[in-house]
Amino acid sequence: MHSDRFGLASCPDAASTEMDRPQGACEPANRTILDQRTFQVSGDQYQALLDLLDRPARDNPGLSDLFSRPDPWELG
């Protein structure tokens, strides 16, 4: 199986022995979502994205609050 820089796994190679997927299902699925995960940018824009991704995470009080709440499906 291949993976890219961001950890998104692609389909196994044709020589793969994985039997848990219907044969040929992976490629059409990749084509269907390709426009949602691939975009073209200039070299400078790409470097800016990598720099942003490599920055340390900042404190986000709203996100911390959200994650501190119980899951809605567990209420009741």
C-alpha positions, 0 to 999 in steps of 0.5 A: 500500500502507498501513502503520501506525505499527509498519511492518506493511504491509497489503494493497494498495488495490483499485486496486493493479496488483500482479499477484503476489498471487491476487486477493482473497487478502489480505482473508481473510488479514487477517481470519484474523490480525486477532485476533493483531495488533489489541488494544484498550487505554485511552488511558493503556495505549496511551501507556504502550506508545508510551513503552516502544517509544520508549525506547532499547534496553537491553543484553541479554547473553543476546540478544547471546550468542544472536546471536553463535552460528552458525546451527544449519542452518549447523553441520555 
